Amino acid sequence: MVHELADYERAADRCRLTTAQLDTALFGPAPALFGHVAVDDDDQPVGFALWFLNFSTWAGVHGIYLEDLYVRPTHRGTGAGRALLASLAGICVERGYQRLDWWMIDWNPAARFYASIGAGPMTEWVPYRLDGAALRALAAVGVTSATRPDARPGRVPDRGDEA
């Protein structure tokens, strides 16, 4: 279904995910990706939500970042998407997380659905991405001893939040 989503988002040629990669991300020794699957009355998958934890430094608590939500076209409007989001909202409430975040392509008609459940766009935030050659170029600069992140136990230096 991830490949179906990529096709829907007009980017099928950029989706390279393999079953093995997804299996490792979800069920490997240190999973950092979590997922929910919506099924129909015949127990056939009709949609999914893939998510991971984020953290609000201002609130001091985790939240959920919804990487992908997809419901097959034949099952849209059946409540499958609402059920997937409700399950993530339930996790947030149960664990004391204060927010559930996601991005959406600007032309996606799901915007009406999201508005109907009380979600709104965060127009004051501009997404940025560093990838490809620019990512490799910045990595090649390296980290000097003067700027090296603190590597105390419990910290992952390559995932620090220093700017």
Backbone as JSON, one array per atom type, in Angstrom:
{
  "sequence": "MVHELADYERAADRCRLTTAQLDTALFGPAPALFGHVAVDDDDQPVGFALWFLNFSTWAGVHGIYLEDLYVRPTHRGTGAGRALLASLAGICVERGYQRLDWWMIDWNPAARFYASIGAGPMTEWVPYRLDGAALRALAAVGVTSATRPDARPGRVPDRGDEA",
  "N": [[0.81, -1.2, 0.0], [2.1, 1.19, 0.49], [3.36, 1.77, -1.88], [1.11, 2.18, -3.46], [0.18, 4.53, -2.29], [2.3, 6.26, -2.97], [1.95, 6.3, -5.74], [-0.59, 7.51, -5.85], [0.13, 10.01, -4.87], [1.47, 10.99, -6.99], [4.14, 10.23, -7.34], [5.27, 7.77, -7.86], [7.6, 6.78, -9.04], [9.57, 7.52, -7.27], [9.36, 6.0, -4.99], [10.95, 3.61, -3.24], [10.81, 1.7, -1.32], [11.18, -1.46, 0.17], [9.73, -4.67, 1.0], [11.32, -5.98, 2.86], [12.76, -3.84, 4.02], [10.69, -2.4, 5.25], [9.75, -4.33, 7.01], [12.01, -4.63, 8.69], [12.15, -2.01, 9.75], [9.77, -1.89, 11.2], [9.73, -4.23, 12.79], [12.28, -4.93, 13.55], [15.34, -5.2, 15.58], [15.48, -2.76, 17.0], [12.99, -1.08, 16.76], [11.84, 1.93, 15.3], [9.78, 2.85, 13.99], [6.28, 2.72, 13.77], [3.17, 1.07, 13.24], [-0.23, 0.91, 12.07], [-2.92, -1.01, 10.81], [-5.81, -0.87, 8.87], [-8.56, -2.97, 8.43], [-10.99, -4.7, 6.39], [-14.31, -6.21, 6.56], [-13.72, -8.76, 5.77], [-11.24, -9.17, 6.73], [-9.23, -8.1, 5.18], [-6.57, -5.94, 4.28], [-7.14, -2.46, 4.14], [-6.2, 0.04, 4.58], [-3.62, 2.1, 6.08], [-1.55, 3.39, 8.75], [1.49, 4.86, 9.32], [3.85, 5.69, 11.71], [5.9, 7.65, 14.0], [7.65, 8.6, 17.01], [7.84, 11.99, 18.01], [9.24, 14.92, 19.58], [8.43, 17.53, 21.74], [10.22, 20.21, 22.57], [9.38, 22.46, 23.88], [7.0, 21.79, 25.22], [7.9, 19.6, 26.56], [7.29, 16.93, 26.23], [6.63, 13.85, 24.45], [5.22, 13.39, 21.17], [3.18, 12.26, 18.46], [4.27, 11.71, 15.21], [2.75, 11.43, 12.25], [3.69, 9.73, 9.61], [2.69, 8.56, 7.24], [-0.61, 8.22, 6.06], [-2.97, 6.21, 4.66], [-5.71, 5.22, 2.77], [-7.23, 2.83, 0.82], [-8.7, 3.65, -2.35], [-11.25, 2.46, -2.83], [-12.25, 2.18, -0.31], [-12.44, 4.6, 0.91], [-14.16, 7.0, 2.82], [-15.45, 5.2, 4.39], [-14.89, 5.22, 7.03], [-12.49, 4.18, 7.75], [-10.08, 5.72, 7.67], [-10.64, 7.61, 9.65], [-10.83, 5.88, 11.84], [-8.19, 4.96, 12.0], [-6.82, 7.36, 12.6], [-8.13, 7.97, 15.0], [-7.23, 5.91, 16.59], [-4.52, 6.58, 16.85], [-4.79, 9.06, 18.11], [-5.85, 8.15, 20.48], [-3.64, 6.78, 21.55], [-1.98, 8.98, 22.0], [-3.43, 10.37, 24.0], [-3.58, 8.41, 26.02], [-0.87, 8.09, 26.67], [-0.07, 10.59, 27.45], [0.84, 12.33, 25.53], [0.91, 15.4, 23.72], [0.26, 16.11, 21.16], [-0.57, 15.34, 17.73], [0.92, 15.14, 14.76], [1.15, 15.81, 11.22], [2.02, 15.97, 7.72], [0.58, 17.13, 4.66], [0.0, 16.81, 1.2], [-0.63, 19.7, -0.71], [-2.76, 19.64, -2.57], [-4.42, 17.58, -1.85], [-7.57, 16.16, -1.43], [-8.29, 15.28, 1.08], [-8.07, 17.24, 2.93], [-10.51, 18.41, 3.63], [-11.68, 16.37, 5.15], [-9.81, 16.24, 7.27], [-10.2, 18.77, 8.39], [-12.79, 18.4, 9.28], [-12.49, 16.82, 11.53], [-11.31, 18.48, 13.25], [-8.66, 19.16, 12.82], [-6.06, 21.36, 11.77], [-4.23, 23.31, 9.34], [-0.75, 24.14, 9.75], [0.17, 26.95, 9.08], [2.1, 28.8, 9.71], [4.52, 27.55, 9.85], [7.3, 26.49, 7.98], [8.18, 23.84, 6.03], [11.36, 22.24, 5.8], [13.95, 20.53, 4.03], [16.83, 18.54, 3.91], [18.68, 16.83, 1.69], [20.09, 14.32, -0.56], [22.74, 15.52, -2.63], [23.29, 17.89, -1.21], [22.94, 17.11, 1.44], [24.99, 15.19, 1.69], [27.18, 16.89, 1.23], [27.11, 18.62, 3.46], [27.51, 16.76, 5.49], [30.1, 16.02, 4.89], [31.57, 18.14, 5.77], [32.04, 17.68, 8.4], [32.53, 17.29, 11.99], [33.89, 19.42, 14.28], [36.1, 19.49, 17.15], [35.37, 21.65, 18.69], [32.7, 22.0, 18.15], [31.54, 19.6, 18.57], [28.84, 17.52, 19.44], [27.7, 16.81, 22.78], [28.4, 13.68, 24.12], [27.23, 12.19, 26.18], [26.02, 9.41, 28.16], [22.86, 8.12, 27.13], [22.31, 10.0, 25.26], [22.11, 10.52, 21.77], [24.47, 11.34, 19.73], [24.39, 11.9, 16.91], [21.81, 12.54, 16.55], [21.19, 14.79, 17.84], [19.91, 18.0, 19.0], [21.2, 20.32, 18.51], [22.02, 23.36, 16.88]],
  "CA": [[0.0, 0.0, 0.0], [2.97, 2.37, 0.44], [3.54, 2.07, -3.3], [-0.16, 2.76, -3.91], [0.19, 5.91, -1.82], [3.24, 7.01, -3.8], [1.29, 6.49, -7.03], [-1.63, 8.51, -5.62], [0.79, 11.31, -4.69], [2.16, 11.3, -8.26], [5.57, 10.06, -7.13], [5.53, 6.32, -7.85], [8.99, 6.52, -9.44], [10.48, 7.82, -6.16], [9.15, 5.07, -3.87], [11.87, 2.47, -3.37], [10.64, 0.86, -0.14], [11.0, -2.9, -0.03], [9.09, -5.36, 2.11], [12.35, -6.25, 3.87], [13.03, -2.59, 4.73], [9.55, -2.09, 6.11], [9.77, -5.34, 8.07], [13.08, -4.27, 9.64], [11.78, -0.77, 10.44], [8.67, -2.13, 12.13], [9.88, -5.39, 13.67], [13.7, -5.22, 13.8], [15.78, -5.18, 16.97], [15.23, -1.46, 17.64], [12.03, -0.38, 15.88], [11.57, 3.34, 15.54], [8.59, 3.1, 13.19], [5.15, 1.96, 14.26], [2.12, 1.07, 12.23], [-1.57, 0.36, 12.28], [-3.55, -1.4, 9.56], [-7.26, -0.99, 8.89], [-9.01, -4.12, 7.64], [-12.43, -4.75, 6.13], [-15.02, -7.31, 7.22], [-13.07, -10.02, 5.38], [-9.89, -9.11, 7.3], [-8.31, -7.67, 4.14], [-6.08, -4.58, 4.57], [-7.71, -1.4, 3.31], [-5.53, 1.3, 4.88], [-2.56, 2.01, 7.09], [-0.93, 4.58, 9.32], [2.86, 4.65, 9.77], [4.16, 6.84, 12.56], [7.02, 7.57, 14.93], [7.58, 9.61, 18.06], [8.61, 13.23, 17.96], [9.35, 15.46, 20.93], [8.29, 18.97, 21.84], [11.11, 20.77, 23.59], [8.65, 23.47, 24.63], [6.05, 21.13, 26.13], [8.65, 18.61, 27.32], [6.69, 15.61, 26.07], [6.58, 13.29, 23.1], [4.01, 13.43, 20.36], [3.23, 11.32, 17.35], [4.33, 12.25, 13.85], [2.15, 10.51, 11.3], [4.44, 9.8, 8.36], [1.79, 8.26, 6.13], [-1.95, 7.69, 6.27], [-3.49, 5.87, 3.34], [-6.86, 4.32, 2.66], [-7.46, 2.48, -0.59], [-9.82, 4.44, -2.88], [-12.54, 1.78, -2.7], [-12.68, 2.19, 1.08], [-12.51, 5.95, 1.43], [-15.51, 7.34, 3.23], [-16.02, 4.11, 5.19], [-14.5, 5.4, 8.43], [-11.18, 3.56, 7.99], [-9.11, 6.77, 7.99], [-11.02, 8.15, 10.96], [-10.47, 4.88, 12.84], [-6.72, 4.98, 12.15], [-6.45, 8.58, 13.34], [-8.66, 7.86, 16.36], [-6.34, 5.02, 17.35], [-3.32, 7.36, 17.19], [-5.2, 10.04, 19.12], [-5.98, 7.39, 21.73], [-2.28, 6.56, 22.07], [-1.52, 10.27, 22.52], [-4.11, 10.66, 25.26], [-3.18, 7.39, 27.0], [0.52, 8.26, 27.07], [0.2, 11.97, 27.84], [1.37, 13.12, 24.42], [0.03, 16.55, 23.54], [-0.1, 16.43, 19.78], [-0.47, 14.41, 16.62], [1.29, 15.99, 13.62], [1.43, 15.21, 9.91], [2.03, 16.85, 6.55], [-0.3, 16.69, 3.59], [0.18, 17.51, -0.07], [-1.61, 20.79, -0.73], [-3.92, 19.38, -3.43], [-5.13, 16.4, -1.38], [-8.92, 16.47, -0.96], [-8.46, 14.87, 2.48], [-8.07, 18.44, 3.77], [-11.87, 18.59, 4.15], [-11.83, 15.37, 6.21], [-9.0, 16.66, 8.42], [-10.88, 19.9, 9.02], [-14.01, 17.91, 9.94], [-12.15, 16.23, 12.83], [-10.73, 19.53, 14.07], [-7.25, 19.41, 12.51], [-5.85, 22.55, 10.95], [-2.86, 23.47, 8.82], [0.17, 25.0, 10.49], [0.66, 27.81, 8.01], [3.23, 29.61, 10.14], [5.73, 26.74, 9.79], [7.74, 26.16, 6.62], [9.01, 22.62, 6.07], [12.66, 22.23, 5.13], [14.52, 19.19, 3.88], [18.2, 18.44, 3.44], [18.88, 15.48, 1.17], [20.91, 14.21, -1.75], [24.08, 16.09, -2.66], [23.44, 18.88, -0.14], [23.1, 16.34, 2.68], [26.34, 14.63, 1.68], [28.14, 17.99, 1.34], [27.16, 19.08, 4.84], [28.12, 15.69, 6.27], [31.52, 16.01, 4.59], [32.2, 19.21, 6.55], [32.5, 17.03, 9.63], [32.28, 17.93, 13.28], [35.14, 19.76, 14.94], [36.03, 19.3, 18.61], [34.71, 22.81, 19.29], [31.26, 21.92, 17.92], [31.08, 18.21, 18.74], [27.78, 17.37, 20.45], [28.0, 16.06, 24.0], [28.07, 12.27, 23.91], [26.94, 11.54, 27.46], [25.08, 8.29, 28.05], [21.47, 8.51, 26.96], [22.2, 10.91, 24.12], [22.56, 10.01, 20.48], [25.06, 12.56, 19.18], [24.0, 12.23, 15.55], [20.41, 12.92, 16.54], [21.06, 15.92, 18.76], [19.09, 19.1, 18.5], [22.01, 21.52, 18.42], [22.0, 23.97, 15.55]],
  "C": [[0.86, 1.27, 0.0], [3.2, 2.76, -1.01], [2.26, 2.62, -3.92], [-0.25, 4.22, -3.51], [1.11, 6.76, -2.68], [2.64, 7.28, -5.18], [0.2, 7.56, -6.91], [-1.03, 9.91, -5.51], [1.64, 11.7, -5.88], [3.68, 11.19, -8.15], [5.96, 8.58, -7.11], [6.99, 6.0, -8.17], [9.99, 6.8, -8.31], [10.35, 6.87, -4.97], [9.98, 3.81, -4.11], [11.77, 1.5, -2.2], [10.45, -0.6, -0.53], [10.29, -3.49, 1.19], [10.09, -5.61, 3.22], [12.66, -4.98, 4.68], [11.91, -2.25, 5.7], [9.49, -3.06, 7.28], [10.82, -5.01, 9.13], [12.71, -3.01, 10.43], [10.71, -1.0, 11.49], [8.96, -3.19, 13.18], [11.32, -5.77, 13.97], [14.05, -5.08, 15.26], [15.52, -3.86, 17.7], [14.24, -0.66, 16.79], [11.83, 1.06, 16.3], [10.36, 3.78, 14.73], [7.48, 2.2, 13.72], [4.04, 2.04, 13.24], [0.83, 0.46, 12.71], [-2.14, 0.05, 10.9], [-5.06, -1.48, 9.78], [-7.64, -2.15, 7.98], [-10.52, -4.04, 7.44], [-13.05, -5.95, 6.84], [-14.45, -8.68, 6.88], [-11.63, -10.09, 5.86], [-8.83, -8.78, 6.24], [-7.85, -6.24, 4.43], [-6.65, -3.56, 3.58], [-7.04, -0.05, 3.56], [-4.47, 1.09, 5.93], [-2.18, 3.39, 7.58], [0.46, 4.17, 9.78], [3.29, 5.89, 10.52], [5.39, 6.57, 13.42], [6.85, 8.67, 15.96], [8.37, 10.85, 17.67], [8.67, 13.77, 19.4], [9.23, 16.97, 20.87], [9.21, 19.47, 22.95], [10.39, 21.83, 24.41], [7.71, 22.84, 25.63], [6.75, 20.09, 27.01], [8.07, 17.21, 27.25], [6.76, 15.16, 24.61], [5.24, 13.61, 22.45], [4.16, 12.37, 19.3], [3.34, 12.12, 16.06], [3.83, 11.15, 12.93], [2.86, 10.68, 9.96], [3.53, 9.58, 7.16], [0.47, 7.72, 6.64], [-2.5, 7.43, 4.88], [-4.67, 4.92, 3.49], [-7.09, 4.08, 1.18], [-8.72, 3.2, -1.08], [-11.19, 3.78, -2.69], [-13.07, 1.79, -1.27], [-12.67, 3.58, 1.71], [-13.95, 6.3, 1.74], [-16.18, 6.27, 4.09], [-15.71, 4.26, 6.67], [-13.15, 4.8, 8.74], [-10.13, 4.6, 8.37], [-9.38, 7.38, 9.35], [-10.61, 7.18, 12.07], [-8.96, 4.85, 13.07], [-6.28, 6.19, 12.95], [-6.95, 8.53, 14.78], [-7.77, 6.95, 17.2], [-5.05, 5.74, 17.73], [-3.64, 8.42, 18.23], [-5.34, 9.36, 20.48], [-4.63, 7.12, 22.37], [-1.76, 7.85, 22.69], [-2.14, 10.54, 23.89], [-3.65, 9.69, 26.35], [-1.77, 7.64, 27.54], [0.88, 9.69, 27.5], [0.87, 12.8, 26.76], [0.38, 14.25, 24.13], [-0.34, 16.83, 22.1], [0.14, 15.26, 18.83], [-0.25, 15.27, 15.38], [1.4, 15.17, 12.35], [1.5, 16.31, 8.88], [1.07, 16.27, 5.53], [0.04, 17.48, 2.33], [-0.96, 18.51, -0.24], [-2.84, 20.52, -1.6], [-4.78, 18.21, -2.95], [-6.53, 16.77, -0.87], [-9.2, 16.03, 0.47], [-8.46, 16.07, 3.41], [-9.45, 18.67, 4.38], [-12.13, 17.61, 5.31], [-11.06, 15.81, 7.45], [-9.66, 17.83, 9.15], [-12.11, 19.42, 9.79], [-13.72, 17.27, 11.29], [-11.42, 17.24, 13.72], [-9.25, 19.8, 13.82], [-7.15, 20.65, 11.61], [-4.43, 22.64, 10.47], [-2.04, 24.39, 9.71], [0.85, 25.91, 9.47], [1.86, 28.65, 8.41], [4.55, 28.86, 10.09], [6.04, 26.39, 8.35], [8.6, 24.91, 6.69], [10.31, 22.8, 5.28], [13.13, 20.79, 5.03], [15.94, 19.34, 3.36], [18.38, 17.01, 2.97], [19.83, 15.5, -0.01], [22.3, 14.8, -1.59], [24.3, 17.1, -1.53], [23.64, 18.2, 1.21], [24.52, 15.78, 2.77], [27.4, 15.72, 1.84], [28.24, 18.48, 2.78], [27.81, 18.02, 5.73], [29.64, 15.67, 6.07], [32.28, 17.1, 5.35], [32.75, 18.64, 7.84], [32.17, 17.84, 10.85], [33.63, 18.18, 13.93], [34.99, 19.55, 16.44], [35.31, 20.47, 19.28], [33.19, 22.73, 19.14], [30.69, 20.53, 18.13], [29.99, 18.14, 19.8], [28.25, 16.53, 21.63], [27.53, 14.62, 23.83], [27.86, 11.53, 25.22], [26.0, 10.37, 27.25], [23.65, 8.79, 27.96], [21.25, 9.47, 25.81], [22.69, 10.21, 22.88], [23.13, 11.19, 19.74], [24.61, 12.9, 17.77], [22.52, 12.54, 15.43], [20.16, 14.09, 17.48], [20.26, 17.03, 18.17], [19.88, 20.41, 18.47], [21.96, 22.07, 17.01], [23.36, 24.56, 15.26]]
}
